[in-house]
Amino acid sequence: MDGMQRCARILSVGLSSLWLTGGICIAHPHRQESNPPKSNTKQGNTQTNPTPDEELQQAIDSAGNDRAALVRNLEAFLQKYPEAAQRTRIYRALVESSLQLRDNARAMNYAERIIALNPDDISMTLLAIQLLEQHGDEAGLKRAVSYATRVLDFVNRPDDEKSPKVSQAEFLASKNHDRMTVLVFRGRLYMKLKDNTKAQKDFEDAYAFEPGAVAAEKMGEIAELNKDLPRAIQQYARAFSLFEGTKAAADRRETRQRLGNVWRLAHGSEDGLGAYLLKTYDELNASPAKATAAKNSGVTDPFDFTLRRVSDSSPLPLSSEKGKILVVNFWATWCGPCRALEPQFDRVAMSFQQNRELVFLAADCDEDETLVAPYMKENKPQTTVVFADGLDRLLGINAFPTIVILDRTGKIVYRAEGYDEEGSQKSLVSAIHQALGQASAAIQ
């Protein structure tokens, strides 16, 4: 899928397309004289029996440019021919005409009929979700949730092919944007259904895939409802900082009002709010590459490094692992061989999980750290995942994947670059046993 923007675009099905799309290919009115209808002769009288296609053409022609008349005529045709082969295209014409007439309930009805006939029609599914969110009752909102889940499954399909003109980073960013869009849709639906727990989870996932103002705003709203003022302040400040463009001016004003309100509730006045907003803005717009480069600057002993766990950004000081053997897999989200190696590395780690002398880490080396959380949600590594935070620089890692084994003193005793389907796992297991043997001999 090239992007949810394409899918979300409401289909513009003009009257001309009813003649051009194939299923309703009826002779144009001005040609009817040269293509007279077939006739049957009974008892000397000529009697014309129009075909369903001809009746449909008449329904379209008689409506002219009157959309209301077109809706009446097409619905009358469907009442007479409810199983007409052309009904999907007729439904589309009814959706478009109903939207133009501001009859959203009718548009919603026919959009759902299209989905029933063609569950893979993603653009119409997204339109139905929007209409149900705005106008649906509780049952309609629940249907919209199921539609959103279906779209999310479509986005997550592994067989989605990447165009060779698009880089892996651009492709992943596009998919993450699509995931974010659908999760925000579904989160809003859950909020309308008063299920804020599920809504919170969807907004958190959406923000992890692509930090956005809408997800942050909704998380702030839920936090405010839960009387969690510090979190509400944090999320509203993020939303305020992330809104972009003139179209977001009204949204930003409303967010500013909400933020000011919770800040006053928490602090008694707005003193300090400006500094807090600037700090939030700077954090959201910091250069990931510069931030990572500054980590552990000047440290020369691997066991003096402090890394960050990707799961919650909590610190992992390697000094606490000093005296153990460290097995580190250096990888990046854009690296295909890294994906292939990951399950092998996990299996090796699991096979040694009872050995307290070993520590297994998967160290991410992405310059853009925002790519990592979505990757983990999709691939779910089993070993502890950390940001490399300069350890890759110290050890001279310049190709991915690279696995390094450090002995108890921090000396490299094994280094393997790249991925070998047949040999990587066997080689790593052998190297670990050798490192353990050397460690035992050193102790004796």
N, C-alpha and C positions, 0 to 999 in steps of 0.2 A: 504494500500500500504506500503510495507516494506521500500521504499526509492526511490527517483528519480534516484539514481545511477543505480538501477536495471532497471528502465524504460528507462533510457537514453542509456543503452548499446545497441550498434548496433547488430541486430540479425545476428548471423553467421549461414547461411543456406547452409551447404555444399551439394554437389551433393548426398552424401549418404543419407541425410535426405529426399531427394525426393522419395526414395524407402521406407523410414521408417515411414513417418509421417501420412500415412493412405490415404490421398486424392489422392496420385499418387503412389499407391501400385501396381507396375507393376512387372511382372516376371523378375528376374535378367537375363541378357543375357546368362550366362553359363547354365541356366536351360531351355532354350527355346527348346532344342531338346526333353526333356522329357515332355514338355507342348506345343505341336504343336498347331498353331492357327487353329481355325475352318475354314472349307472350304465349298464352295457351288459348286455344279456340274451343269454346263449348257452345253447341247448338247455334253455331253461326255468329256468336258474339265474341269479341276480343276482350279478354280479362287479364290484367297484369297482376302478378303475384310477386311483390318485391322480395328479394332475398334479405337476410339479416344484415349483410354488409350494406345493401342499398338503403335499408331503413336507418342504419346508423349514419350513413352519409346525409340522408334527409334530415335527421335530427341535428346534425352539425350545421348544415346549410341554413335551416330555418331559424337557427338561433342568431345568425349573423354575428355581430360584435357584442351581443348582449350576453354577458357571462351568467347572469341569473337564469336567462332562458336556456342557455347551454346546460346548466346544472339540472334544470327541470327535464329537459329533453333526454339527457344521458341517463338520468335516474329512471325515467319512464322506459327507456330502452332496456335497462338492466332488470327492471321489474318483469318485462316480457321475456327477456333472454338472460336469466340469472347466471347461466353457465357459459355465456358467450366466450369464444376463444380470445377475443380482444379485450376482455374485462380488465386485465392489468393495466393496459394503456388507458382505458376509459377511467379507471380509478385515479391514475396519475393526472389526467385532465381535470377530474373532479377535485383533487387535492389542490391543484394550482388555482382553479377558478374559485374554490371556497376560500382560499387564503386571500385572494384579491377582493372578495366580497366581505372579508373579515368574519367569515363564518368558521371560526376555528374548531368548533365542535364537529362540524361536518368534515372538515379537512382531517381532523384527528381520526375520525371513523374510517375514512377511506385509506389513510396512511396505514392504519393497523390491518386493514384488509390486504393491502399490498404485502405487508410483512408476513402475513399468514400464508400467502401464496409463494413468497420468495424471501425466506429468512435471511439470506445473505445480502439483501439490499441494504447496505450499511447507511447510505445517505438518507433513505426514507426512514430507517430505524432511528437515526439521530433526530430527524424532524419530528417523528412521533414522540420521542422522549421529551423534546422541548415543549410540544403541545400538551402532553400529559402533565408535565411539571407545572404548566401555567393554568391548565383548565381541568385536570383530572381529579376525580374523587379518590378516596383511599384505595379502592381496587385498581383504579387507573394508575396511581402512583406506584403500586406494587408491580403492575405490568411494566411500567417504565424502568423500574429497578432491574427486572429480568432482561429487558431489552439492553440496558446499559451493560449488564454482565455479559450478554452475548457479544456486544461490540468489543468489550475488553478482551474476551477470548479470541476474537478475530484479530485484534491488534497483536496479541501475544503469540499468534501462530508461528511456529518455527520455520515454516516453509515460505515465509515472505522473502522474495528475492530482491537483492540489492542491485540497483542499476550500476553498471561499471563507471558511469559518469559521476557517481556520488561516492565520496570518501566514506570509510567505515565510521569515522567520527560524526559526519553529517547524517549518515543513515541512522546511527544509534540515537542521535539528538532528535531526529524526526520521530522515531518510534517512541521515545520518552515523552515528547510533546503530545503525541496521540494518547499515550497512557494517562498523562496528566489531565488532558481534556475530559476523557471519559470518567476518570475517577472523581473529578470535580462535579460533573453531571450527576453521578450516582450519589456522591456525598450530599448534594443539595436535596436530592429525593429522599434520602434517609432522614434528613433534618425535617422535612415536611411530614414524614411519617413518625416523627418524635423519637427516632432511634438515634440519639446523638452519639452513642458508643460506636456504632458502625460508621456514622458520618465522620467522626473524628479520625477513625482508622483510614478511611478513604482520603481525607484531606491531608493526613500525614504522608500517605504513600504518594499522593499527587505532588506534594511539595518536594518529596525526596527525588522523584523523577525529574521535575523541573520546578525550581522555586518560582512561585507566582503569587501575585497580589490576592487573587480570589481565594486560593486555598488558605493563605495566611489570614485573610479577613475572616473566613468562616471558622478557623481554629480559634481566633480571638473571640468571636461571638460565642462559641461553645464554652470557652474558658470563662467568659464573663457570666454566662448563665450558671456555671458551676461555682461562681464567686472566687475563682482563682485569678485574682487581680494581677499578680506578677506575670503569669503566662499570657493573660489577655493583653497586657501592655506590650509584652515582647512581640506577640503576633500582629497586633494593630500597627506597631512601629514598623515591622517588616512589610506589611501590606502598604503602608503609606510610602515607604521607600521604593517599593517595586512598581507602583502604578506609573504607567508611562503614557505619553500622548495626550492630546487635547480631549479625546473621548473619555478619558479616565478622570477628568477634572472634577466632575460631580461626585464620582466614587471616592476620590481622594478627600474632598471636602467632608463627606460623611464619615470617612475613616478618621479624619482629624478630629471631628466632634466626638466620636466614640473614644478615641485615644485620650483626648483631653478629659473626658468624663471619668474614665477608670483611673487616670493618673491623679486626678483631684481626690477621688475616693481613697486612693492608696496613700497620698502624700499631703492632702489638705489644700494644696495649691498646685499651680503649674510650674513652680520653680524646679529647674533641672530638666524639664521635658525637652527643651531644645538641644541640650548637650546629649541627652540620651538618644534623640533622633539622629543626630550627626554621627554618633558612635555606631548606631545600627546601620546607617547608610554606608559608612566606611567598611564595616564588616562584610556587608553584602556585596560590595564592589571591590574588595581587595583582590589583588592578582594572586591566583592560586600558586603560580610558579614561584613568585617572590616569597610568598608565605612559607612554602615548603623549603626553599633554599635556605631560609634563615634558621630552620630547625637544626638543633645540635651543631651549630656553627663552631668550628675549631676543635670539636671532640675527635680524638684519634684512636680511642679504645672502643671497640664495638660494645663492650659490656658497660660502658659509660653512657650509651645512648638511651634516650627516653623516646619511645615511639607512641603513637596514638592508635587505639583500637578503632577500627572503622565503625563498628556497631554502635558505639555511643560516645566516641571521641575521648574516652577515658585514657589516662596515661598508662603506659606499660614500660616501666624502667627495666632495662635489661640487666641492671646491677643485681636485681633480685634473682636473676637466673645464672649469675656468675658461678662457675664451677660445674655447670652442666654443658652438654653438647647441644649446639644450636643448629637446627636445620631450617634454612630459609629459602623459600621459593619467591623469586622476584618476578613480577608479572605486571601486565597492563590490560585495561579493558579492551583496547583496540587490537590486541595481539591474538590472532587465531590459534597458533600453537600453544599459547598459554591456556586457552579454553580446553584444548585437547589434553594437556598435561595435568590440569587441575584434578580430575577424578583419580588419576594414578597417584598423585601426591597425597590426596586424601586417604586412599586405601593404605598407603605405606604408613601414614601417620596413625591410622586406626590400628594397624597391626602392631605398633609399638606403644600404644596408649598406656599400657601397664608399667612401662619403663620410666621411672621418675628421673632418670639421668638425661632424658631427651626432651627438647622443646622444639615444636614445629610451628613455624610462622609462615604465612603467605603475605608478602610485603608488596603492596601496590605502589607503582611508580608513575601513575598518571600525573601530568601537569595540572589537569582540571579535575580536582577531587570530587566535583559534583557528579561525575560519571560513575562513581564507584558504588554508591548506594543502590541505584537502579540495577546495576550489573549484579550485585549480590542478591537482590530480590528475585532476579531471573535465574541465577545459577546456583545459589545457596551453597557456597563452599563449607566444608565441614571443619577445617582447621581454623585457628585464630587468624583473623585478617587484620593487618595493621597498615598504616601508611609508612612508606620507607623512610620518610623524614631525614634524608641525607645519608642513610646507611648504604644506599646504592652508590652514592658518590664516593664514600670512604672505600668501599670494596671494588670500585671501578666497574660497576655493572653498566654495560653499554649495549647489550643485546638481550632479547626476551624470547622465551623464558630463560632464566639462569637460576640454578639451584646451587647453594653454597652450604657447606658444612663447616662450622667453626668448632674447634676443640675447646676444652675447658679454659684455655688461656686466651681465646679469641683468635687463634691462628687458623687460617684456611687450610683444611685437610682434604677438601673435595670441592670441585667446581665443575659444573656441566652446563653448557649452553645449548639451547634449542630443544627440540622434542623428537624422540625416536619412539615410534609406536611399539616396537618390539623390545627395545633395549633400555629405555629410560627408567622404568620401574625397577627392573632387575639390577641395573647399575647402581641406583640409589640405595636399594636394600643392602647390596654388598658393601657399599661405602660406609653405611651406617654401622654394620657389624664390625667393619675394620676399625672405625673410629672408637667404637665401644671397647674393642679388644685393646687398642693402643691406650685407652684411658685406664683400663684395668691394670695393664702392665705398668703404667706410670705410677699407679697407686702402690703396687707391690714393690 
